[in-house]
Amino acid sequence: MVVAISSRALFDLGDSHALFERDGLDAYRSFQIDHENEILKPGVAFPLVQKLLGLNKLAGDVPPVEVILLSRNSGDTGLRIFNAIQHYGLEISRAAFTSGAPTSDYIAPFKADLFLSANAEDVGRALAAGVAAATILPSTAPPRASEQLRIAFDGDAVIFGDEGERVSREEGLEAFHRSETEHAAEPLSVGPFRGFLTALHRLQAAFPAENSPIRTALVTARSAPAHKRVILTLRKWGVRIDEALFLGGRDKGPFLDAFGADIFFDDSPANVESARKHVATGHVPHGVSNR
């Protein structure tokens, strides 16, 4: 499995990015070079990357995980980033520094299954190219003590297509439940994170279910009777989800906190705002919620 990540998602570059937006590229470049031996603090996605790379150290026939750095920095200003990577002992050796140009063009050559970035433009380009991608947002979430990697997903417009959301928005909740009941035996269409979920499932399959270093959850606003189609679709795909929370519109944040997610992916801006108070969160700008 290959995960591509931006420097601003991996490390805390908030101050230097604010300097760039306020004073321009020359000031940013000078600042990074002057401070390149000062170690950057971990960013929102840093614990996730640590746990992903940690899977490579486990015994057994485990498919390898690789993390690629994609950055709009130049090679010059990117030296500080690689100094931090080395300091924290992260096994990241491949990178692309684009000197301000979009990084999304390099996602396909690196064969990434997932792209995480603080730059919404790059994320949109990646999604348009068919890659699972999310905008990593600032979060006040506390660090997780568990060594287990825990990833949570929304359903519609993330793992699945957004047809259900379109019916709900255009015709109402009653029509949505009626449609899902009538089509319960028909698998839901594929969403942008279907490929990443499959890659994650392959990793999980290398471990016994009762002692896995990876745990997944589906956290959805759906409730009965719309749950059945979700369950049957995942069964048809042959994909394992460890926990399924059908919340019927309840606030997702406290449930994600209880699950202990290292990251949560959702298409809804409202859900993302709630979730990022509790856990690291990636916004997936896909589907009717983002039009």
C-alpha positions in Angstrom: 0.0 0.0 0.0 1.3 3.4 -0.9 0.3 6.6 0.9 1.3 10.0 -0.5 1.3 12.9 2.0 2.1 16.6 1.9 4.6 18.2 4.1 1.9 20.4 5.8 -0.1 17.3 6.7 3.0 15.5 8.1 4.6 18.4 10.0 3.4 21.6 11.7 4.2 24.3 9.1 1.5 26.7 10.1 3.7 29.6 11.0 6.0 29.3 8.0 3.0 28.9 5.7 1.4 32.1 7.2 4.7 33.8 6.5 4.6 32.7 2.9 1.0 34.0 2.4 1.8 37.3 4.1 5.3 38.1 2.8 5.8 35.9 -0.3 8.1 33.1 -1.5 11.5 34.9 -1.0 10.7 35.5 2.7 9.5 31.9 3.1 12.6 30.5 1.4 14.9 32.5 3.6 13.1 31.5 6.7 13.2 27.8 6.0 16.9 27.9 5.1 17.8 29.9 8.2 15.8 27.4 10.4 16.6 24.2 8.5 18.4 22.6 11.5 15.4 23.4 13.8 13.2 20.3 13.9 9.6 20.7 12.9 6.9 19.6 15.3 4.6 16.8 14.2 1.5 17.7 12.2 -2.0 16.4 12.3 -1.3 13.2 10.2 2.1 12.4 11.9 0.7 9.8 14.3 -1.1 8.1 11.4 2.1 7.9 9.3 4.0 6.5 12.3 1.5 3.7 12.7 1.4 3.0 9.0 5.2 2.7 8.8 5.2 0.7 12.0 3.3 -2.1 10.3 6.5 -2.9 8.3 8.2 -3.9 11.4 5.7 -6.6 12.3 6.7 -10.2 11.7 5.0 -12.4 9.1 4.1 -12.1 5.4 2.8 -8.6 5.6 2.3 -6.5 2.5 4.7 -3.5 2.7 3.5 0.0 3.4 5.3 2.9 1.8 4.8 6.6 2.5 5.8 9.1 -0.2 6.3 12.8 0.5 4.7 15.2 -2.1 5.5 18.9 -1.4 5.1 22.3 -3.0 8.4 23.2 -1.4 11.5 23.4 -3.5 14.4 21.0 -3.0 16.1 23.9 -1.2 13.3 24.6 1.3 12.5 20.9 1.5 15.8 20.1 3.2 14.3 21.1 6.6 11.5 18.6 6.0 13.8 15.8 5.3 15.9 16.8 8.4 12.7 16.3 10.4 11.9 13.0 8.8 15.4 11.7 9.7 15.1 13.1 13.2 11.9 11.2 13.9 13.2 8.0 12.3 10.4 7.9 9.6 11.2 5.5 6.8 10.4 7.9 4.0 12.9 8.0 1.2 10.9 9.0 -1.9 9.7 12.5 -2.5 8.7 15.1 -5.1 9.3 18.8 -4.5 7.5 20.9 -7.0 8.5 24.6 -6.2 4.9 25.7 -5.9 3.4 23.7 -8.7 0.5 21.2 -8.1 1.8 17.9 -6.6 -1.1 15.8 -7.9 0.6 15.0 -11.2 3.0 12.7 -9.4 0.4 10.7 -7.5 -0.2 8.3 -10.4 3.5 7.6 -11.2 4.1 6.8 -7.5 1.0 4.5 -7.7 -0.5 5.9 -4.5 -3.6 4.4 -2.9 -4.2 7.4 -0.8 -3.2 11.1 -0.9 -3.4 13.4 2.2 -2.7 17.1 1.9 -3.5 20.4 3.5 -3.9 21.9 0.0 -7.5 21.5 -1.1 -6.6 22.2 -4.8 -4.2 19.3 -4.9 -6.8 17.0 -3.2 -9.5 18.0 -5.8 -7.1 17.2 -8.6 -6.3 13.8 -7.1 -10.0 12.9 -6.6 -10.7 13.9 -10.2 -7.9 11.5 -11.3 -9.6 8.6 -9.4 -7.3 8.5 -6.3 -8.6 8.4 -2.8 -7.7 11.8 -1.4 -8.6 14.1 1.6 -7.8 17.5 2.8 -6.3 17.3 6.3 -7.7 19.9 8.5 -6.3 21.5 11.7 -7.4 19.5 14.7 -7.4 19.8 18.5 -7.6 16.0 18.9 -5.5 14.6 21.6 -2.8 12.0 20.8 -3.9 8.4 20.9 -2.2 6.0 23.4 -3.2 2.8 21.5 -0.6 1.3 19.2 -3.4 -0.1 17.1 -4.0 1.7 13.8 -7.7 2.8 13.8 -9.3 4.3 10.6 -12.9 5.4 10.3 -14.9 6.1 7.2 -18.2 7.7 6.3 -20.2 5.7 3.9 -22.0 7.7 1.2 -19.7 9.7 -1.1 -16.6 8.2 0.6 -16.7 4.4 0.4 -19.9 4.3 -1.7 -21.3 6.6 -4.4 -23.5 9.6 -3.5 -26.8 8.4 -5.0 -28.3 8.0 -1.6 -27.4 11.5 -0.5 -28.8 12.9 -3.7 -32.2 11.2 -3.1 -32.2 12.4 0.5 -31.5 16.0 -0.5 -33.8 16.2 -3.5 -36.8 14.1 -2.2 -36.4 13.9 1.6 -35.5 11.3 4.2 -38.7 9.2 3.7 -37.9 8.8 0.0 -34.3 7.9 0.8 -35.4 5.1 3.2 -38.0 3.8 0.7 -35.4 3.8 -2.1 -32.8 2.0 0.0 -35.4 -0.6 1.1 -36.5 -1.3 -2.5 -32.9 -1.6 -3.7 -31.5 -3.4 -0.6 -30.3 -6.4 -2.7 -28.5 -4.2 -5.2 -24.9 -3.3 -4.3 -24.1 0.4 -3.8 -21.9 2.0 -6.4 -18.2 2.5 -5.8 -17.0 5.7 -4.0 -13.6 7.4 -4.1 -12.2 5.4 -1.1 -13.2 2.0 -2.4 -9.7 1.3 -3.7 -8.0 2.4 -0.5 -10.4 0.3 1.6 -9.4 -2.7 -0.5 -5.7 -2.0 0.0 -6.3 -1.7 3.7 -8.3 -4.9 3.8 -5.3 -6.7 2.2 -3.2 -5.5 5.0 -5.7 -6.6 7.6 -5.9 -10.1 6.0 -2.3 -10.7 6.9 -3.2 -10.8 10.6 -5.6 -12.8 12.6 -8.9 -10.9 13.2 -8.7 -11.3 17.0 -5.1 -9.8 17.2 -4.9 -7.3 14.3 -2.8 -4.1 14.5 -5.5 -2.5 12.3 -9.1 -1.8 13.1 -11.6 -0.1 10.9 -15.0 1.5 11.4 -17.9 2.7 9.2 -19.5 5.7 10.9 -22.6 6.7 8.9 -25.6 8.9 9.4 -27.7 6.0 8.0 -30.0 4.0 10.2 -32.3 1.1 9.8 -33.7 0.2 7.3 -31.0 1.8 5.2 -28.3 -0.3 7.0 -29.1 -3.5 5.1 -27.9 -2.3 1.7 -24.6 -1.2 3.2 -23.9 -4.5 4.9 -24.8 -6.5 1.8 -22.6 -4.3 -0.4 -19.6 -4.8 1.8 -20.3 -8.6 1.9 -20.5 -8.6 -1.9 -17.2 -6.7 -2.1 -15.5 -9.1 0.3 -14.3 -6.2 2.4 -13.9 -6.4 6.1 -15.1 -3.5 8.4 -14.6 -4.2 12.1 -17.2 -1.8 13.5 -20.3 -0.3 11.9 -22.0 2.6 13.6 -25.4 3.6 12.2 -26.1 6.9 13.9 -29.3 8.1 12.3 -28.0 11.7 12.1 -26.4 11.9 15.5 -23.2 14.0 16.0 -20.3 11.8 14.9 -17.6 13.4 17.0 -18.2 11.7 20.3 -18.5 8.3 18.6 -15.3 8.8 16.8 -13.6 9.7 20.0 -15.0 6.5 21.7 -13.7 4.5 18.7 -10.3 6.2 19.1 -9.8 6.9 15.4 -6.4 8.0 14.2 -8.2 9.5 11.2 -11.7 9.9 9.9 -12.8 10.5 6.3 -16.1 12.3 5.5 -17.5 14.3 2.6 -19.8 16.5 4.6 -18.3 19.9 5.7 -20.6 19.9 8.7 -19.6 16.4 9.9 -15.9 17.3 9.3 -16.2 20.4 11.5 -17.7 18.3 14.3 -15.2 15.4 13.9 -12.0 17.4 13.9 -12.7 18.6 17.5 -12.3 14.9 18.6 -10.0 13.2 16.0 -7.8 13.9 13.1 -10.1 14.4 10.1 -9.8 14.4 6.3 -12.4 16.2 4.2 -13.3 14.3 1.0 -14.6 17.0 -1.4 -16.7 14.6 -3.4 -20.4 14.2 -4.1 -23.5 16.4 -3.8 -22.5 17.8 -0.4 -19.6 19.7 -2.0 -21.4 21.1 -5.1 
